[in-house]
Amino acid sequence: MGVTCVSQMPVAEGRSVQQTVELLTRKLEMLGAEKQGTFCVDCETYHTAASTLGGQGQAGKLMYVMHNSEYPLSCFALFENGPCLVADTNFDVLMVKLKGFFQSAKASKIETRGTRYQYCDFLVKVGTVTMGPSARGISVEVEYGPCVVASDCWSLLLEFLQSFLGSHTPGAPTVFGNRHDAVYGPADTMIQYMELFNKIRKQQQVPVAGIR
């Protein structure tokens, strides 16, 4: 894999989530991007079981268990501002056995699904973010395949993002700053999705000036 940027796209003014997704994918197809199947990234939140907390008022930790269709044999467990554990898919079974320590938060599952597009050396994924039956937002992931060091290709990624996101082009992901000259890996992408999902969870239903 290469270096990846994950961002949120605001819903276009006067349009639905699905209509905005179609608007974006149409722009990509006009650029010459070709469909390359579908993708899915999901996340379930677990919190520290009350029985494991020492004193009253002690805050429990949250753990996010995530899957990415690009890595079908892997499972990612992330703590906010903490480490990212990469395990095989049996980790889901382990979480059931650890229910005395970590409990699944009710109605916490959030996922994004959509279409993959290939454009030259760029792999683009535009997804609809859902919680339960409700569409909550739009995710955009862009990967530049030939490079594995973020600082070497961010300007190129930024230029490509601007070509179809316009004024909604994101800034550099925080993981780039933390790993400026390090080799980029799948865990860095999952951290970006965790941050995106948490941002969407916290967003209130307020009008957003979107693309036209």
C-alpha positions as CSV (number, residue, x, y, z in Angstrom):
1,M,0.0,0.0,0.0
2,G,1.0,3.6,-0.3
3,V,0.3,6.8,1.6
4,T,-3.4,7.6,2.4
5,C,-5.4,10.6,3.4
6,V,-8.9,10.1,4.9
7,S,-11.3,13.0,5.2
8,Q,-14.9,14.0,5.5
9,M,-16.9,15.7,2.7
10,P,-19.8,17.9,3.8
11,V,-23.2,17.3,2.3
12,A,-23.9,19.6,-0.6
13,E,-26.4,22.4,0.2
14,G,-29.9,21.3,-0.8
15,R,-28.9,17.7,-1.5
16,S,-28.9,14.4,0.3
17,V,-25.9,12.3,1.3
18,Q,-26.5,10.0,-1.6
19,Q,-26.9,12.8,-4.1
20,T,-23.6,14.4,-2.9
21,V,-21.8,11.0,-3.2
22,E,-23.1,10.7,-6.8
23,L,-21.9,14.3,-7.5
24,L,-18.4,13.3,-6.2
25,T,-18.2,10.1,-8.1
26,R,-19.4,11.8,-11.3
27,K,-16.5,14.3,-10.9
28,L,-14.0,11.4,-10.5
29,E,-15.4,9.6,-13.6
30,M,-15.1,12.9,-15.6
31,L,-11.4,13.0,-14.6
32,G,-11.0,9.5,-16.1
33,A,-11.1,7.4,-12.9
34,E,-12.3,3.8,-13.4
35,K,-14.4,1.8,-10.9
36,Q,-12.5,-1.0,-9.1
37,G,-15.1,-2.8,-7.0
38,T,-16.4,-1.8,-3.5
39,F,-15.0,-1.3,0.0
40,C,-16.1,-1.3,3.6
41,V,-14.6,0.0,6.9
42,D,-16.4,-0.6,10.1
43,C,-15.9,0.3,13.8
44,E,-17.4,-0.9,17.0
45,T,-16.8,0.8,20.3
46,Y,-16.0,-1.0,23.6
47,H,-15.7,0.6,27.0
48,T,-13.9,-0.6,30.1
49,A,-16.3,-2.7,32.2
50,A,-17.4,-1.0,35.4
51,S,-16.1,-3.9,37.5
52,T,-12.6,-3.2,36.4
53,L,-12.6,0.5,37.5
54,G,-10.8,1.2,40.8
55,G,-12.3,4.3,42.4
56,Q,-15.5,6.1,42.0
57,G,-15.6,8.7,39.2
58,Q,-12.6,7.1,37.4
59,A,-13.0,7.4,33.7
60,G,-13.1,4.2,31.7
61,K,-11.1,3.8,28.5
62,L,-12.6,3.4,25.1
63,M,-11.3,0.8,22.6
64,Y,-12.3,0.8,18.9
65,V,-12.3,-2.6,17.1
66,M,-12.2,-2.0,13.3
67,H,-12.1,-3.9,10.1
68,N,-11.2,-2.8,6.5
69,S,-12.1,-4.8,3.4
70,E,-8.6,-4.0,2.0
71,Y,-7.2,-6.3,4.8
72,P,-9.8,-9.1,5.1
73,L,-7.6,-11.3,7.3
74,S,-6.8,-8.5,9.9
75,C,-8.6,-6.8,12.8
76,F,-7.5,-3.5,14.2
77,A,-7.9,-2.5,17.9
78,L,-7.3,1.1,18.7
79,F,-7.3,3.3,21.8
80,E,-7.9,7.0,21.4
81,N,-4.5,8.7,21.6
82,G,-3.0,5.3,22.2
83,P,-1.5,2.3,20.5
84,C,-3.0,0.4,17.5
85,L,-3.0,-3.4,17.7
86,V,-3.1,-5.4,14.5
87,A,-4.4,-8.9,14.9
88,D,-6.1,-11.6,12.9
89,T,-9.8,-11.9,12.6
90,N,-10.0,-14.2,15.6
91,F,-9.6,-11.1,17.7
92,D,-13.4,-10.6,17.4
93,V,-13.9,-14.0,19.2
94,L,-11.4,-12.9,21.9
95,M,-13.5,-9.8,22.6
96,V,-16.5,-11.9,23.4
97,K,-14.3,-13.8,26.0
98,L,-13.1,-10.5,27.4
99,K,-16.6,-9.1,28.1
100,G,-15.7,-9.0,31.8
101,F,-13.1,-6.3,30.9
102,F,-14.5,-4.6,27.8
103,Q,-18.2,-4.3,27.0
104,S,-19.6,-3.3,23.7
105,A,-21.3,0.1,23.7
106,K,-24.9,0.0,22.7
107,A,-25.7,1.1,19.1
108,S,-22.0,2.1,18.6
109,K,-21.3,0.4,15.3
110,I,-20.5,2.8,12.5
111,E,-19.3,2.0,9.0
112,T,-18.6,3.5,5.6
113,R,-19.3,1.7,2.3
114,G,-18.8,2.7,-1.2
115,T,-17.0,2.4,-4.5
116,R,-13.3,2.2,-5.2
117,Y,-11.9,4.2,-8.1
118,Q,-8.5,3.9,-9.8
119,Y,-7.0,7.0,-11.4
120,C,-3.3,6.5,-12.6
121,D,-1.4,5.9,-9.3
122,F,-4.3,7.1,-7.1
123,L,-6.8,4.8,-5.4
124,V,-9.9,6.7,-4.4
125,K,-12.8,5.5,-2.1
126,V,-15.9,7.5,-1.7
127,G,-18.2,6.1,1.0
128,T,-21.5,6.7,2.8
129,V,-21.0,6.7,6.6
130,T,-23.9,5.1,8.4
131,M,-24.9,4.4,12.0
132,G,-27.8,1.9,12.1
133,P,-30.1,2.7,9.2
134,S,-29.2,6.4,9.1
135,A,-26.7,8.0,6.7
136,R,-24.5,10.3,8.8
137,G,-21.9,11.6,6.4
138,I,-19.4,11.0,3.5
139,S,-15.9,9.7,3.7
140,V,-13.2,10.2,1.1
141,E,-10.0,8.2,1.1
142,V,-7.2,8.8,-1.4
143,E,-4.1,6.6,-1.6
144,Y,-1.0,7.4,-3.6
145,G,0.5,3.9,-4.3
146,P,4.1,4.5,-5.4
147,C,5.2,6.2,-2.1
148,V,5.4,5.0,1.5
149,V,6.7,8.2,3.2
150,A,4.1,10.9,3.8
151,S,6.4,13.9,3.6
152,D,7.6,12.8,0.2
153,C,4.2,12.9,-1.5
154,W,1.8,15.1,0.5
155,S,2.0,18.0,-2.0
156,L,1.1,15.5,-4.8
157,L,-1.8,14.1,-2.8
158,L,-3.0,17.6,-2.0
159,E,-3.0,18.6,-5.6
160,F,-5.0,15.6,-6.6
161,L,-7.5,16.1,-3.7
162,Q,-8.0,19.7,-4.9
163,S,-8.9,18.6,-8.4
164,F,-12.2,17.1,-7.2
165,L,-12.8,18.3,-3.6
166,G,-12.1,22.0,-4.4
167,S,-12.6,24.3,-1.3
168,H,-13.3,21.2,0.9
169,T,-9.8,19.8,0.4
170,P,-8.5,18.7,3.9
171,G,-5.3,19.6,5.6
172,A,-2.6,17.1,6.3
173,P,-3.8,14.3,8.6
174,T,-2.4,14.4,12.1
175,V,-0.8,11.0,11.6
176,F,1.5,12.6,9.0
177,G,2.9,14.9,11.6
178,N,3.5,12.1,14.1
179,R,5.3,10.0,11.5
180,H,6.8,12.6,9.2
181,D,9.6,10.5,7.8
182,A,8.5,7.0,8.9
183,V,7.1,4.3,6.6
184,Y,3.3,4.7,6.3
185,G,1.3,1.6,7.2
186,P,-2.3,0.2,7.4
187,A,-2.6,1.2,11.1
188,D,-2.1,4.9,10.1
189,T,-5.2,4.6,7.8
190,M,-7.3,3.0,10.5
191,I,-6.3,5.8,13.0
192,Q,-7.6,8.4,10.4
193,Y,-10.9,6.4,10.1
194,M,-11.3,6.3,13.9
195,E,-10.8,10.1,14.0
196,L,-13.3,10.6,11.2
197,F,-16.0,8.3,12.8
198,N,-15.6,10.0,16.2
199,K,-15.9,13.4,14.5
200,I,-19.1,12.3,12.7
201,R,-20.5,10.8,16.0
202,K,-20.1,14.1,17.8
203,Q,-21.5,16.3,15.0
204,Q,-24.8,17.9,15.7
205,Q,-27.5,18.1,13.1
206,V,-26.8,21.6,11.9
207,P,-26.9,22.9,8.3
208,V,-23.6,22.8,6.5
209,A,-22.7,24.9,3.5
210,G,-21.6,22.3,1.0
211,I,-20.5,22.0,-2.6
212,R,-22.7,23.2,-5.4
